[in-house]
Every structure is written in C-alpha cells, then in structure tokens.
C-alpha cells in the first residue's frame, strides 16, 4: 500500500508517490507552503485522513487543487 498525491497543474498534473503516511503528510506540508500556498489546508485534517486511508476506512480525498489516494501494491 502507498499514497499517491496528485496536484492539478493545468494540462500537466504533478504526481507524488509516498510509501508511508508520514511521507505523504510531509509532502502535503511542503506543498502547503509552496505550490499549494494559495489553498487552505488543515494539516490536522490531513493527518486524520491519512490514518483513515492507512487503516482502509477511506480510499482517498479529492480537494480543489489536489487529490490524495490510497493505492494498493508497491510504490
């Protein structure tokens, strides 16, 4: 299981693959001060969603400019 983060970027979306929830959280945290600085991101909510994805209670989330998806299989 791994996480895929997709950031909308016009016709060229950016994709990040993270092997752990901690890595995915760090990626979103970095994006929140960079590419996604104009998007309101609640990092506590992100942490809760990542835990729910890790335990299988949530498959993903689709936000205004980004998505976080739980992917089965290796990175």
mmCIF file of the N, C-alpha and C atoms, coordinates in Angstrom:
data_MODEL
# 
_entry.id   MODEL 
# 
loop_
_atom_site.group_PDB 
_atom_site.id 
_atom_site.type_symbol 
_atom_site.label_atom_id 
_atom_site.label_alt_id 
_atom_site.label_comp_id 
_atom_site.label_asym_id 
_atom_site.label_entity_id 
_atom_site.label_seq_id 
_atom_site.pdbx_PDB_ins_code 
_atom_site.Cartn_x 
_atom_site.Cartn_y 
_atom_site.Cartn_z 
_atom_site.occupancy 
_atom_site.B_iso_or_equiv 
_atom_site.pdbx_formal_charge 
_atom_site.auth_seq_id 
_atom_site.auth_comp_id 
_atom_site.auth_asym_id 
_atom_site.auth_atom_id 
_atom_site.pdbx_PDB_model_num 
ATOM 1   N N  . UNK A 1 1  ? 0.839   -1.164 0.000   1.00 0.00 ? 1  UNK A N  1 
ATOM 2   C CA . UNK A 1 1  ? 0.000   0.000  0.000   1.00 0.00 ? 1  UNK A CA 1 
ATOM 3   C C  . UNK A 1 1  ? 0.895   1.241  0.000   1.00 0.00 ? 1  UNK A C  1 
ATOM 4   N N  . UNK A 1 2  ? 0.500   2.239  -0.783  1.00 0.00 ? 2  UNK A N  1 
ATOM 5   C CA . UNK A 1 2  ? 1.209   3.518  -0.779  1.00 0.00 ? 2  UNK A CA 1 
ATOM 6   C C  . UNK A 1 2  ? 0.201   4.624  -1.062  1.00 0.00 ? 2  UNK A C  1 
ATOM 7   N N  . UNK A 1 3  ? 0.659   5.838  -1.006  1.00 0.00 ? 3  UNK A N  1 
ATOM 8   C CA . UNK A 1 3  ? -0.189  7.002  -1.224  1.00 0.00 ? 3  UNK A CA 1 
ATOM 9   C C  . UNK A 1 3  ? 0.246   7.715  -2.490  1.00 0.00 ? 3  UNK A C  1 
ATOM 10  N N  . UNK A 1 4  ? -0.734  8.185  -3.247  1.00 0.00 ? 4  UNK A N  1 
ATOM 11  C CA . UNK A 1 4  ? -0.445  8.974  -4.440  1.00 0.00 ? 4  UNK A CA 1 
ATOM 12  C C  . UNK A 1 4  ? -1.070  10.349 -4.231  1.00 0.00 ? 4  UNK A C  1 
ATOM 13  N N  . UNK A 1 5  ? -0.262  11.379 -4.388  1.00 0.00 ? 5  UNK A N  1 
ATOM 14  C CA . UNK A 1 5  ? -0.733  12.764 -4.280  1.00 0.00 ? 5  UNK A CA 1 
ATOM 15  C C  . UNK A 1 5  ? -0.655  13.369 -5.671  1.00 0.00 ? 5  UNK A C  1 
ATOM 16  N N  . UNK A 1 6  ? -1.777  13.880 -6.139  1.00 0.00 ? 6  UNK A N  1 
ATOM 17  C CA . UNK A 1 6  ? -1.840  14.469 -7.473  1.00 0.00 ? 6  UNK A CA 1 
ATOM 18  C C  . UNK A 1 6  ? -2.221  15.941 -7.322  1.00 0.00 ? 6  UNK A C  1 
ATOM 19  N N  . UNK A 1 7  ? -1.379  16.813 -7.859  1.00 0.00 ? 7  UNK A N  1 
ATOM 20  C CA . UNK A 1 7  ? -1.617  18.258 -7.801  1.00 0.00 ? 7  UNK A CA 1 
ATOM 21  C C  . UNK A 1 7  ? -1.985  18.724 -9.197  1.00 0.00 ? 7  UNK A C  1 
ATOM 22  N N  . UNK A 1 8  ? -3.145  19.397 -9.319  1.00 0.00 ? 8  UNK A N  1 
ATOM 23  C CA . UNK A 1 8  ? -3.536  19.904 -10.633 1.00 0.00 ? 8  UNK A CA 1 
ATOM 24  C C  . UNK A 1 8  ? -2.558  20.992 -11.049 1.00 0.00 ? 8  UNK A C  1 
ATOM 25  N N  . UNK A 1 9  ? -2.188  20.961 -12.309 1.00 0.00 ? 9  UNK A N  1 
ATOM 26  C CA . UNK A 1 9  ? -1.205  21.898 -12.827 1.00 0.00 ? 9  UNK A CA 1 
ATOM 27  C C  . UNK A 1 9  ? -1.505  22.114 -14.313 1.00 0.00 ? 9  UNK A C  1 
ATOM 28  N N  . UNK A 1 10 ? -2.725  22.586 -14.582 1.00 0.00 ? 10 UNK A N  1 
ATOM 29  C CA . UNK A 1 10 ? -3.138  22.759 -15.966 1.00 0.00 ? 10 UNK A CA 1 
ATOM 30  C C  . UNK A 1 10 ? -3.221  21.419 -16.672 1.00 0.00 ? 10 UNK A C  1 
ATOM 31  N N  . UNK A 1 11 ? -2.603  21.312 -17.831 1.00 0.00 ? 11 UNK A N  1 
ATOM 32  C CA . UNK A 1 11 ? -2.613  20.071 -18.606 1.00 0.00 ? 11 UNK A CA 1 
ATOM 33  C C  . UNK A 1 11 ? -1.539  19.093 -18.153 1.00 0.00 ? 11 UNK A C  1 
ATOM 34  N N  . UNK A 1 12 ? -0.725  19.486 -17.179 1.00 0.00 ? 12 UNK A N  1 
ATOM 35  C CA . UNK A 1 12 ? 0.387   18.655 -16.725 1.00 0.00 ? 12 UNK A CA 1 
ATOM 36  C C  . UNK A 1 12 ? 0.329   18.448 -15.212 1.00 0.00 ? 12 UNK A C  1 
ATOM 37  N N  . UNK A 1 13 ? -0.578  17.573 -14.734 1.00 0.00 ? 13 UNK A N  1 
ATOM 38  C CA . UNK A 1 13 ? -0.662  17.351 -13.285 1.00 0.00 ? 13 UNK A CA 1 
ATOM 39  C C  . UNK A 1 13 ? 0.641   16.759 -12.741 1.00 0.00 ? 13 UNK A C  1 
ATOM 40  N N  . UNK A 1 14 ? 0.962   17.134 -11.525 1.00 0.00 ? 14 UNK A N  1 
ATOM 41  C CA . UNK A 1 14 ? 2.165   16.621 -10.853 1.00 0.00 ? 14 UNK A CA 1 
ATOM 42  C C  . UNK A 1 14 ? 1.746   15.479 -9.943  1.00 0.00 ? 14 UNK A C  1 
ATOM 43  N N  . UNK A 1 15 ? 2.530   14.438 -9.914  1.00 0.00 ? 15 UNK A N  1 
ATOM 44  C CA . UNK A 1 15 ? 2.196   13.252 -9.142  1.00 0.00 ? 15 UNK A CA 1 
ATOM 45  C C  . UNK A 1 15 ? 3.353   12.890 -8.211  1.00 0.00 ? 15 UNK A C  1 
ATOM 46  N N  . UNK A 1 16 ? 3.015   12.643 -6.963  1.00 0.00 ? 16 UNK A N  1 
ATOM 47  C CA . UNK A 1 16 ? 3.989   12.233 -5.955  1.00 0.00 ? 16 UNK A CA 1 
ATOM 48  C C  . UNK A 1 16 ? 3.545   10.887 -5.406  1.00 0.00 ? 16 UNK A C  1 
ATOM 49  N N  . UNK A 1 17 ? 4.468   9.969  -5.239  1.00 0.00 ? 17 UNK A N  1 
ATOM 50  C CA . UNK A 1 17 ? 4.164   8.672  -4.656  1.00 0.00 ? 17 UNK A CA 1 
ATOM 51  C C  . UNK A 1 17 ? 4.914   8.559  -3.333  1.00 0.00 ? 17 UNK A C  1 
ATOM 52  N N  . UNK A 1 18 ? 4.185   8.209  -2.302  1.00 0.00 ? 18 UNK A N  1 
ATOM 53  C CA . UNK A 1 18 ? 4.757   8.141  -0.958  1.00 0.00 ? 18 UNK A CA 1 
ATOM 54  C C  . UNK A 1 18 ? 4.517   6.750  -0.388  1.00 0.00 ? 18 UNK A C  1 
ATOM 55  N N  . UNK A 1 19 ? 5.536   6.177  0.208   1.00 0.00 ? 19 UNK A N  1 
ATOM 56  C CA . UNK A 1 19 ? 5.421   4.814  0.720   1.00 0.00 ? 19 UNK A CA 1 
ATOM 57  C C  . UNK A 1 19 ? 4.829   4.745  2.122   1.00 0.00 ? 19 UNK A C  1 
ATOM 58  N N  . UNK A 1 20 ? 4.797   5.856  2.847   1.00 0.00 ? 20 UNK A N  1 
ATOM 59  C CA . UNK A 1 20 ? 4.234   5.860  4.202   1.00 0.00 ? 20 UNK A CA 1 
ATOM 60  C C  . UNK A 1 20 ? 3.314   7.063  4.390   1.00 0.00 ? 20 UNK A C  1 
ATOM 61  N N  . UNK A 1 21 ? 2.480   6.980  5.417   1.00 0.00 ? 21 UNK A N  1 
ATOM 62  C CA . UNK A 1 21 ? 1.598   8.096  5.745   1.00 0.00 ? 21 UNK A CA 1 
ATOM 63  C C  . UNK A 1 21 ? 2.424   9.308  6.185   1.00 0.00 ? 21 UNK A C  1 
ATOM 64  N N  . UNK A 1 22 ? 3.508   9.064  6.903   1.00 0.00 ? 22 UNK A N  1 
ATOM 65  C CA . UNK A 1 22 ? 4.377   10.161 7.349   1.00 0.00 ? 22 UNK A CA 1 
ATOM 66  C C  . UNK A 1 22 ? 4.994   10.884 6.152   1.00 0.00 ? 22 UNK A C  1 
ATOM 67  N N  . UNK A 1 23 ? 5.411   10.129 5.154   1.00 0.00 ? 23 UNK A N  1 
ATOM 68  C CA . UNK A 1 23 ? 5.983   10.727 3.950   1.00 0.00 ? 23 UNK A CA 1 
ATOM 69  C C  . UNK A 1 23 ? 4.930   11.540 3.194   1.00 0.00 ? 23 UNK A C  1 
ATOM 70  N N  . UNK A 1 24 ? 3.709   11.010 3.113   1.00 0.00 ? 24 UNK A N  1 
ATOM 71  C CA . UNK A 1 24 ? 2.614   11.724 2.442   1.00 0.00 ? 24 UNK A CA 1 
ATOM 72  C C  . UNK A 1 24 ? 2.274   13.013 3.196   1.00 0.00 ? 24 UNK A C  1 
ATOM 73  N N  . UNK A 1 25 ? 2.268   12.945 4.520   1.00 0.00 ? 25 UNK A N  1 
ATOM 74  C CA . UNK A 1 25 ? 1.999   14.131 5.326   1.00 0.00 ? 25 UNK A CA 1 
ATOM 75  C C  . UNK A 1 25 ? 3.075   15.192 5.077   1.00 0.00 ? 25 UNK A C  1 
ATOM 76  N N  . UNK A 1 26 ? 4.332   14.785 5.066   1.00 0.00 ? 26 UNK A N  1 
ATOM 77  C CA . UNK A 1 26 ? 5.430   15.710 4.803   1.00 0.00 ? 26 UNK A CA 1 
ATOM 78  C C  . UNK A 1 26 ? 5.330   16.331 3.430   1.00 0.00 ? 26 UNK A C  1 
ATOM 79  N N  . UNK A 1 27 ? 4.894   15.551 2.458   1.00 0.00 ? 27 UNK A N  1 
ATOM 80  C CA . UNK A 1 27 ? 4.722   16.063 1.098   1.00 0.00 ? 27 UNK A CA 1 
ATOM 81  C C  . UNK A 1 27 ? 3.632   17.144 1.067   1.00 0.00 ? 27 UNK A C  1 
ATOM 82  N N  . UNK A 1 28 ? 2.496   16.875 1.682   1.00 0.00 ? 28 UNK A N  1 
ATOM 83  C CA . UNK A 1 28 ? 1.411   17.862 1.726   1.00 0.00 ? 28 UNK A CA 1 
ATOM 84  C C  . UNK A 1 28 ? 1.853   19.089 2.505   1.00 0.00 ? 28 UNK A C  1 
ATOM 85  N N  . UNK A 1 29 ? 2.575   18.884 3.595   1.00 0.00 ? 29 UNK A N  1 
ATOM 86  C CA . UNK A 1 29 ? 3.072   20.003 4.399   1.00 0.00 ? 29 UNK A CA 1 
ATOM 87  C C  . UNK A 1 29 ? 3.987   20.896 3.557   1.00 0.00 ? 29 UNK A C  1 
ATOM 88  N N  . UNK A 1 30 ? 4.873   20.297 2.790   1.00 0.00 ? 30 UNK A N  1 
ATOM 89  C CA . UNK A 1 30 ? 5.761   21.073 1.915   1.00 0.00 ? 30 UNK A CA 1 
ATOM 90  C C  . UNK A 1 30 ? 4.979   21.781 0.818   1.00 0.00 ? 30 UNK A C  1 
ATOM 91  N N  . UNK A 1 31 ? 4.021   21.084 0.226   1.00 0.00 ? 31 UNK A N  1 
ATOM 92  C CA . UNK A 1 31 ? 3.203   21.694 -0.828  1.00 0.00 ? 31 UNK A CA 1 
ATOM 93  C C  . UNK A 1 31 ? 2.383   22.869 -0.305  1.00 0.00 ? 31 UNK A C  1 
ATOM 94  N N  . UNK A 1 32 ? 1.972   22.794 0.975   1.00 0.00 ? 32 UNK A N  1 
ATOM 95  C CA . UNK A 1 32 ? 1.137   23.864 1.541   1.00 0.00 ? 32 UNK A CA 1 
ATOM 96  C C  . UNK A 1 32 ? 1.888   25.187 1.662   1.00 0.00 ? 32 UNK A C  1 
ATOM 97  N N  . UNK A 1 33 ? 3.209   25.134 1.657   1.00 0.00 ? 33 UNK A N  1 
ATOM 98  C CA . UNK A 1 33 ? 3.987   26.376 1.722   1.00 0.00 ? 33 UNK A CA 1 
ATOM 99  C C  . UNK A 1 33 ? 4.639   26.694 0.381   1.00 0.00 ? 33 UNK A C  1 
ATOM 100 N N  . UNK A 1 34 ? 4.339   25.885 -0.618  1.00 0.00 ? 34 UNK A N  1 
ATOM 101 C CA . UNK A 1 34 ? 4.923   26.081 -1.947  1.00 0.00 ? 34 UNK A CA 1 
ATOM 102 C C  . UNK A 1 34 ? 3.851   26.165 -3.003  1.00 0.00 ? 34 UNK A C  1 
ATOM 103 N N  . UNK A 1 35 ? 3.736   25.115 -3.786  1.00 0.00 ? 35 UNK A N  1 
ATOM 104 C CA . UNK A 1 35 ? 2.826   25.073 -4.922  1.00 0.00 ? 35 UNK A CA 1 
ATOM 105 C C  . UNK A 1 35 ? 1.364   25.287 -4.526  1.00 0.00 ? 35 UNK A C  1 
ATOM 106 N N  . UNK A 1 36 ? 0.988   24.833 -3.340  1.00 0.00 ? 36 UNK A N  1 
ATOM 107 C CA . UNK A 1 36 ? -0.403  24.963 -2.885  1.00 0.00 ? 36 UNK A CA 1 
ATOM 108 C C  . UNK A 1 36 ? -0.566  26.036 -1.808  1.00 0.00 ? 36 UNK A C  1 
ATOM 109 N N  . UNK A 1 37 ? 0.301   27.034 -1.813  1.00 0.00 ? 37 UNK A N  1 
ATOM 110 C CA . UNK A 1 37 ? 0.241   28.055 -0.760  1.00 0.00 ? 37 UNK A CA 1 
ATOM 111 C C  . UNK A 1 37 ? -1.055  28.868 -0.792  1.00 0.00 ? 37 UNK A C  1 
ATOM 112 N N  . UNK A 1 38 ? -1.732  28.913 -1.930  1.00 0.00 ? 38 UNK A N  1 
ATOM 113 C CA . UNK A 1 38 ? -2.980  29.666 -2.030  1.00 0.00 ? 38 UNK A CA 1 
ATOM 114 C C  . UNK A 1 38 ? -4.206  28.834 -1.648  1.00 0.00 ? 38 UNK A C  1 
ATOM 115 N N  . UNK A 1 39 ? -4.004  27.574 -1.254  1.00 0.00 ? 39 UNK A N  1 
ATOM 116 C CA . UNK A 1 39 ? -5.088  26.671 -0.872  1.00 0.00 ? 39 UNK A CA 1 
ATOM 117 C C  . UNK A 1 39 ? -5.093  26.525 0.647   1.00 0.00 ? 39 UNK A C  1 
ATOM 118 N N  . UNK A 1 40 ? -6.265  26.615 1.238   1.00 0.00 ? 40 UNK A N  1 
ATOM 119 C CA . UNK A 1 40 ? -6.388  26.421 2.680   1.00 0.00 ? 40 UNK A CA 1 
ATOM 120 C C  . UNK A 1 40 ? -6.281  24.927 2.985   1.00 0.00 ? 40 UNK A C  1 
ATOM 121 N N  . UNK A 1 41 ? -5.239  24.540 3.707   1.00 0.00 ? 41 UNK A N  1 
ATOM 122 C CA . UNK A 1 41 ? -5.004  23.132 4.035   1.00 0.00 ? 41 UNK A CA 1 
ATOM 123 C C  . UNK A 1 41 ? -4.942  22.995 5.549   1.00 0.00 ? 41 UNK A C  1 
ATOM 124 N N  . UNK A 1 42 ? -5.833  22.167 6.096   1.00 0.00 ? 42 UNK A N  1 
ATOM 125 C CA . UNK A 1 42 ? -5.858  21.873 7.525   1.00 0.00 ? 42 UNK A CA 1 
ATOM 126 C C  . UNK A 1 42 ? -5.010  20.621 7.746   1.00 0.00 ? 42 UNK A C  1 
ATOM 127 N N  . UNK A 1 43 ? -3.812  20.788 8.259   1.00 0.00 ? 43 UNK A N  1 
ATOM 128 C CA . UNK A 1 43 ? -2.889  19.661 8.413   1.00 0.00 ? 43 UNK A CA 1 
ATOM 129 C C  . UNK A 1 43 ? -3.388  18.621 9.414   1.00 0.00 ? 43 UNK A C  1 
ATOM 130 N N  . UNK A 1 44 ? -4.166  19.034 10.415  1.00 0.00 ? 44 UNK A N  1 
ATOM 131 C CA . UNK A 1 44 ? -4.757  18.063 11.340  1.00 0.00 ? 44 UNK A CA 1 
ATOM 132 C C  . UNK A 1 44 ? -5.741  17.162 10.592  1.00 0.00 ? 44 UNK A C  1 
ATOM 133 N N  . UNK A 1 45 ? -6.536  17.763 9.727   1.00 0.00 ? 45 UNK A N  1 
ATOM 134 C CA . UNK A 1 45 ? -7.488  17.001 8.915   1.00 0.00 ? 45 UNK A CA 1 
ATOM 135 C C  . UNK A 1 45 ? -6.750  16.058 7.959   1.00 0.00 ? 45 UNK A C  1 
ATOM 136 N N  . UNK A 1 46 ? -5.651  16.527 7.394   1.00 0.00 ? 46 UNK A N  1 
ATOM 137 C CA . UNK A 1 46 ? -4.838  15.685 6.510   1.00 0.00 ? 46 UNK A CA 1 
ATOM 138 C C  . UNK A 1 46 ? -4.332  14.466 7.273   1.00 0.00 ? 46 UNK A C  1 
ATOM 139 N N  . UNK A 1 47 ? -3.839  14.667 8.484   1.00 0.00 ? 47 UNK A N  1 
ATOM 140 C CA . UNK A 1 47 ? -3.341  13.563 9.303   1.00 0.00 ? 47 UNK A CA 1 
ATOM 141 C C  . UNK A 1 47 ? -4.456  12.549 9.563   1.00 0.00 ? 47 UNK A C  1 
ATOM 142 N N  . UNK A 1 48 ? -5.648  13.023 9.916   1.00 0.00 ? 48 UNK A N  1 
ATOM 143 C CA . UNK A 1 48 ? -6.774  12.127 10.173  1.00 0.00 ? 48 UNK A CA 1 
ATOM 144 C C  . UNK A 1 48 ? -7.145  11.339 8.922   1.00 0.00 ? 48 UNK A C  1 
ATOM 145 N N  . UNK A 1 49 ? -7.140  11.989 7.764   1.00 0.00 ? 49 UNK A N  1 
ATOM 146 C CA . UNK A 1 49 ? -7.471  11.307 6.517   1.00 0.00 ? 49 UNK A CA 1 
ATOM 147 C C  . UNK A 1 49 ? -6.417  10.254 6.169   1.00 0.00 ? 49 UNK A C  1 
ATOM 148 N N  . UNK A 1 50 ? -5.153  10.574 6.356   1.00 0.00 ? 50 UNK A N  1 
ATOM 149 C CA . UNK A 1 50 ? -4.088  9.615  6.060   1.00 0.00 ? 50 UNK A CA 1 
ATOM 150 C C  . UNK A 1 50 ? -4.187  8.376  6.949   1.00 0.00 ? 50 UNK A C  1 
ATOM 151 N N  . UNK A 1 51 ? -4.515  8.578  8.213   1.00 0.00 ? 51 UNK A N  1 
ATOM 152 C CA . UNK A 1 51 ? -4.692  7.441  9.124   1.00 0.00 ? 51 UNK A CA 1 
ATOM 153 C C  . UNK A 1 51 ? -5.889  6.604  8.677   1.00 0.00 ? 51 UNK A C  1 
ATOM 154 N N  . UNK A 1 52 ? -6.983  7.263  8.293   1.00 0.00 ? 52 UNK A N  1 
ATOM 155 C CA . UNK A 1 52 ? -8.165  6.536  7.807   1.00 0.00 ? 52 UNK A CA 1 
ATOM 156 C C  . UNK A 1 52 ? -7.846  5.769  6.525   1.00 0.00 ? 52 UNK A C  1 
ATOM 157 N N  . UNK A 1 53 ? -7.027  6.352  5.666   1.00 0.00 ? 53 UNK A N  1 
ATOM 158 C CA . UNK A 1 53 ? -6.625  5.659  4.436   1.00 0.00 ? 53 UNK A CA 1 
ATOM 159 C C  . UNK A 1 53 ? -5.740  4.462  4.775   1.00 0.00 ? 53 UNK A C  1 
ATOM 160 N N  . UNK A 1 54 ? -4.825  4.642  5.699   1.00 0.00 ? 54 UNK A N  1 
ATOM 161 C CA . UNK A 1 54 ? -3.902  3.570  6.075   1.00 0.00 ? 54 UNK A CA 1 
ATOM 162 C C  . UNK A 1 54 ? -4.660  2.382  6.661   1.00 0.00 ? 54 UNK A C  1 
ATOM 163 N N  . UNK A 1 55 ? -5.710  2.643  7.418   1.00 0.00 ? 55 UNK A N  1 
ATOM 164 C CA . UNK A 1 55 ? -6.489  1.563  8.037   1.00 0.00 ? 55 UNK A CA 1 
ATOM 165 C C  . UNK A 1 55 ? -7.585  1.038  7.113   1.00 0.00 ? 55 UNK A C  1 
ATOM 166 N N  . UNK A 1 56 ? -7.724  1.596  5.917   1.00 0.00 ? 56 UNK A N  1 
ATOM 167 C CA . UNK A 1 56 ? -8.697  1.112  4.951   1.00 0.00 ? 56 UNK A CA 1 
ATOM 168 C C  . UNK A 1 56 ? -10.089 1.695  5.088   1.00 0.00 ? 56 UNK A C  1 
ATOM 169 N N  . UNK A 1 57 ? -10.265 2.673  5.958   1.00 0.00 ? 57 UNK A N  1 
ATOM 170 C CA . UNK A 1 57 ? -11.582 3.282  6.146   1.00 0.00 ? 57 UNK A CA 1 
ATOM 171 C C  . UNK A 1 57 ? -11.903 4.328  5.088   1.00 0.00 ? 57 UNK A C  1 
ATOM 172 N N  . UNK A 1 58 ? -10.877 4.796  4.378   1.00 0.00 ? 58 UNK A N  1 
ATOM 173 C CA . UNK A 1 58 ? -11.038 5.834  3.366   1.00 0.00 ? 58 UNK A CA 1 
ATOM 174 C C  . UNK A 1 58 ? -10.119 5.489  2.203   1.00 0.00 ? 58 UNK A C  1 
ATOM 175 N N  . UNK A 1 59 ? -10.628 5.617  0.979   1.00 0.00 ? 59 UNK A N  1 
ATOM 176 C CA . UNK A 1 59 ? -9.819  5.300  -0.196  1.00 0.00 ? 59 UNK A CA 1 
ATOM 177 C C  . UNK A 1 59 ? -9.080  6.507  -0.751  1.00 0.00 ? 59 UNK A C  1 
ATOM 178 N N  . UNK A 1 60 ? -9.586  7.710  -0.456  1.00 0.00 ? 60 UNK A N  1 
ATOM 179 C CA . UNK A 1 60 ? -8.927  8.907  -0.954  1.00 0.00 ? 60 UNK A CA 1 
ATOM 180 C C  . UNK A 1 60 ? -9.755  10.146 -0.702  1.00 0.00 ? 60 UNK A C  1 
ATOM 181 N N  . UNK A 1 61 ? -9.201  11.267 -1.103  1.00 0.00 ? 61 UNK A N  1 
ATOM 182 C CA . UNK A 1 61 ? -9.894  12.535 -0.982  1.00 0.00 ? 61 UNK A CA 1 
ATOM 183 C C  . UNK A 1 61 ? -9.569  13.387 -2.206  1.00 0.00 ? 61 UNK A C  1 
ATOM 184 N N  . UNK A 1 62 ? -10.549 14.112 -2.670  1.00 0.00 ? 62 UNK A N  1 
ATOM 185 C CA . UNK A 1 62 ? -10.391 14.953 -3.853  1.00 0.00 ? 62 UNK A CA 1 
ATOM 186 C C  . UNK A 1 62 ? -10.706 16.388 -3.441  1.00 0.00 ? 62 UNK A C  1 
ATOM 187 N N  . UNK A 1 63 ? -9.700  17.206 -3.368  1.00 0.00 ? 63 UNK A N  1 
ATOM 188 C CA . UNK A 1 63 ? -9.841  18.602 -2.973  1.00 0.00 ? 63 UNK A CA 1 
ATOM 189 C C  . UNK A 1 63 ? -9.765  19.503 -4.195  1.00 0.00 ? 63 UNK A C  1 
ATOM 190 N N  . UNK A 1 64 ? -9.845  20.804 -3.981  1.00 0.00 ? 64 UNK A N  1 
ATOM 191 C CA . UNK A 1 64 ? -9.889  21.776 -5.076  1.00 0.00 ? 64 UNK A CA 1 
ATOM 192 C C  . UNK A 1 64 ? -8.714  21.655 -6.035  1.00 0.00 ? 64 UNK A C  1 
ATOM 193 N N  . UNK A 1 65 ? -7.493  21.618 -5.541  1.00 0.00 ? 65 UNK A N  1 
ATOM 194 C CA . UNK A 1 65 ? -6.317  21.580 -6.413  1.00 0.00 ? 65 UNK A CA 1 
ATOM 195 C C  . UNK A 1 65 ? -5.442  20.351 -6.227  1.00 0.00 ? 65 UNK A C  1 
ATOM 196 N N  . UNK A 1 66 ? -5.883  19.421 -5.386  1.00 0.00 ? 66 UNK A N  1 
ATOM 197 C CA . UNK A 1 66 ? -5.072  18.218 -5.172  1.00 0.00 ? 66 UNK A CA 1 
ATOM 198 C C  . UNK A 1 66 ? -5.949  17.034 -4.756  1.00 0.00 ? 66 UNK A C  1 
ATOM 199 N N  . UNK A 1 67 ? -5.393  15.844 -4.930  1.00 0.00 ? 67 UNK A N  1 
ATOM 200 C CA . UNK A 1 67 ? -6.033  14.604 -4.513  1.00 0.00 ? 67 UNK A CA 1 
ATOM 201 C C  . UNK A 1 67 ? -5.010  13.788 -3.730  1.00 0.00 ? 67 UNK A C  1 
ATOM 202 N N  . UNK A 1 68 ? -5.509  13.033 -2.781  1.00 0.00 ? 68 UNK A N  1 
ATOM 203 C CA . UNK A 1 68 ? -4.678  12.056 -2.088  1.00 0.00 ? 68 UNK A CA 1 
ATOM 204 C C  . UNK A 1 68 ? -5.403  10.724 -2.232  1.00 0.00 ? 68 UNK A C  1 
ATOM 205 N N  . UNK A 1 69 ? -4.718  9.719  -2.741  1.00 0.00 ? 69 UNK A N  1 
ATOM 206 C CA . UNK A 1 69 ? -5.321  8.424  -2.995  1.00 0.00 ? 69 UNK A CA 1 
ATOM 207 C C  . UNK A 1 69 ? -4.547  7.314  -2.304  1.00 0.00 ? 69 UNK A C  1 
ATOM 208 N N  . UNK A 1 70 ? -5.263  6.341  -1.800  1.00 0.00 ? 70 UNK A N  1 
ATOM 209 C CA . UNK A 1 70 ? -4.637  5.129  -1.260  1.00 0.00 ? 70 UNK A CA 1 
ATOM 210 C C  . UNK A 1 70 ? -4.496  4.162  -2.425  1.00 0.00 ? 70 UNK A C  1 
ATOM 211 N N  . UNK A 1 71 ? -3.296  3.681  -2.641  1.00 0.00 ? 71 UNK A N  1 
ATOM 212 C CA . UNK A 1 71 ? -3.031  2.761  -3.741  1.00 0.00 ? 71 UNK A CA 1 
ATOM 213 C C  . UNK A 1 71 ? -2.529  1.443  -3.169  1.00 0.00 ? 71 UNK A C  1 
ATOM 214 N N  . UNK A 1 72 ? -3.067  0.345  -3.668  1.00 0.00 ? 72 UNK A N  1 
ATOM 215 C CA . UNK A 1 72 ? -2.575  -0.964 -3.241  1.00 0.00 ? 72 UNK A CA 1 
ATOM 216 C C  . UNK A 1 72 ? -1.374  -1.341 -4.100  1.00 0.00 ? 72 UNK A C  1 
ATOM 217 N N  . UNK A 1 73 ? -0.496  -2.110 -3.552  1.00 0.00 ? 73 UNK A N  1 
ATOM 218 C CA . UNK A 1 73 ? 0.719   -2.500 -4.257  1.00 0.00 ? 73 UNK A CA 1 
ATOM 219 C C  . UNK A 1 73 ? 1.899   -1.652 -3.821  1.00 0.00 ? 73 UNK A C  1 
ATOM 220 N N  . UNK A 1 74 ? 3.032   -1.973 -4.384  1.00 0.00 ? 74 UNK A N  1 
ATOM 221 C CA . UNK A 1 74 ? 4.279   -1.279 -4.046  1.00 0.00 ? 74 UNK A CA 1 
ATOM 222 C C  . UNK A 1 74 ? 4.389   0.054  -4.764  1.00 0.00 ? 74 UNK A C  1 
ATOM 223 N N  . UNK A 1 75 ? 5.267   0.907  -4.267  1.00 0.00 ? 75 UNK A N  1 
ATOM 224 C CA . UNK A 1 75 ? 5.487   2.248  -4.855  1.00 0.00 ? 75 UNK A CA 1 
ATOM 225 C C  . UNK A 1 75 ? 6.095   2.129  -6.204  1.00 0.00 ? 75 UNK A C  1 
# 
